Amino acid sequence: MRTSAHRIAAGLAAALTTTLTVTLPASPAAAGEPFQNPDTGLVFYSTYPTEVVGRQATPDGVCRQVPADAAWMLTWSGGFTSVPGYQTTDCSGPATELNNFHSWPEGRYLTYRAS
C-alpha cells in the first residue's frame, strides 16, 4: 500500500511540475526590472505584478508615453499629486486619473502627465 501511495505522489508531483513549467510566465528578471519594496518615484508595472516596465523620479508636467506593456502604476515617492492618463499620443482629450491604484488593459493609455 505504501509503495503505491509513493508512486501516486511521485506521479502527481511530476504532473504538477510539467504543468507549472508550461503555464508560468518567464522570470521577471529576464523581461524587466524586479519589484522593489520600498521603491522610489512613479513606477509602472506589467500585468505580471512584480515586473517594473517604467519609472519616473519626480513630477514635471511633461507629456510622456506610457510603457506599452504597463497595466498599473504606483506612486512610491517624489511628490506626485496627479497622474492623468490619456488614450491619445499627445495628452489631449479626456483624462483618467491613474494615481488611484487601479489597473487597466495593456495599451489603453498611451500617454500621461505627472504633476
C-alpha positions as CSV (number, residue, x, y, z in Angstrom):
1,M,0.0,0.0,0.0
2,R,2.8,2.4,0.9
3,T,4.6,1.7,-2.4
4,S,1.5,2.6,-4.5
5,A,1.0,5.8,-2.4
6,H,4.6,6.8,-3.1
7,R,4.1,6.1,-6.8
8,I,0.9,8.1,-7.0
9,A,2.6,11.0,-5.1
10,A,5.6,10.9,-7.5
11,G,3.3,10.9,-10.5
12,L,1.3,13.9,-9.2
13,A,4.5,15.8,-8.5
14,A,5.7,15.1,-12.0
15,A,2.4,16.2,-13.5
16,L,2.4,19.4,-11.4
17,T,6.0,20.3,-12.3
18,T,5.1,19.9,-16.0
19,T,2.0,22.0,-15.7
20,L,3.8,24.8,-13.9
21,T,6.7,24.8,-16.4
22,V,4.2,25.2,-19.3
23,T,1.9,27.8,-17.7
24,L,4.1,30.1,-15.6
25,P,5.4,33.3,-17.4
26,A,9.0,34.0,-17.9
27,S,11.1,35.2,-15.0
28,P,10.6,38.9,-14.3
29,A,14.4,39.4,-14.2
30,A,14.6,38.3,-17.8
31,A,11.8,40.6,-19.1
32,G,12.0,43.6,-16.8
33,E,13.3,45.0,-13.6
34,P,12.1,43.1,-10.5
35,F,9.7,44.6,-7.9
36,Q,11.4,46.6,-5.0
37,N,9.7,47.4,-1.7
38,P,10.0,50.2,-1.0
39,D,10.7,51.7,-4.4
40,T,11.1,55.3,-5.4
41,G,9.2,57.7,-7.7
42,L,6.4,56.8,-10.0
43,V,6.6,53.1,-11.1
44,F,4.7,51.3,-13.9
45,Y,4.2,47.6,-13.7
46,S,3.1,45.0,-16.3
47,T,0.3,42.5,-15.9
48,Y,2.8,40.3,-14.2
49,P,2.5,42.0,-10.9
50,T,6.2,42.1,-9.9
51,E,7.7,43.4,-13.2
52,V,8.7,47.0,-13.4
53,V,8.3,48.3,-17.0
54,G,8.9,52.1,-16.5
55,R,9.6,54.7,-13.9
56,Q,9.8,58.5,-13.4
57,A,11.7,60.0,-10.5
58,T,9.9,63.3,-10.0
59,P,6.8,65.0,-11.4
60,D,7.5,67.6,-14.2
61,G,4.2,68.0,-16.1
62,V,5.7,66.8,-19.4
63,C,3.5,64.6,-21.6
64,R,5.2,61.2,-21.6
65,Q,4.5,57.9,-23.2
66,V,3.0,55.1,-21.0
67,P,5.2,52.0,-21.3
68,A,3.4,49.7,-23.9
69,D,3.1,46.8,-21.5
70,A,2.1,48.8,-18.5
71,A,-1.1,47.7,-16.8
72,W,-0.9,49.5,-13.5
73,M,1.2,52.0,-11.6
74,L,2.1,53.0,-8.1
75,T,3.5,56.3,-6.7
76,W,6.1,55.4,-4.1
77,S,7.7,58.8,-3.5
78,G,8.6,62.1,-5.2
79,G,5.6,64.3,-4.5
80,F,3.3,63.1,-7.3
81,T,-0.2,64.6,-6.8
82,S,-1.9,63.8,-10.1
83,V,-1.1,61.4,-12.9
84,P,-3.8,61.6,-15.6
85,G,-3.7,59.0,-18.4
86,Y,-4.8,59.7,-21.9
87,Q,-5.9,57.5,-24.8
88,T,-4.2,59.8,-27.3
89,T,-0.5,60.2,-28.3
90,D,-0.3,63.9,-27.3
91,C,-2.0,64.1,-23.9
92,S,-5.2,65.6,-25.4
93,G,-8.8,64.8,-24.8
94,P,-10.4,63.3,-21.7
95,A,-8.1,62.0,-19.0
96,T,-8.4,59.4,-16.3
97,E,-6.6,59.7,-13.0
98,L,-4.1,56.8,-12.8
99,N,-2.9,57.7,-9.4
100,N,-5.8,55.9,-7.7
101,F,-4.2,52.4,-7.6
102,H,-6.2,50.7,-10.2
103,S,-5.3,48.6,-13.3
104,W,-6.2,48.9,-16.9
105,P,-5.8,46.7,-20.0
106,E,-2.4,46.9,-21.7
107,G,-2.4,49.7,-24.3
108,R,-5.4,51.5,-23.0
109,Y,-3.5,54.6,-22.0
110,L,-0.9,55.9,-24.5
111,T,0.4,59.0,-22.6
112,Y,0.4,60.5,-19.2
113,R,1.3,63.8,-17.5
114,A,2.7,63.6,-13.9
115,S,2.4,66.7,-11.6
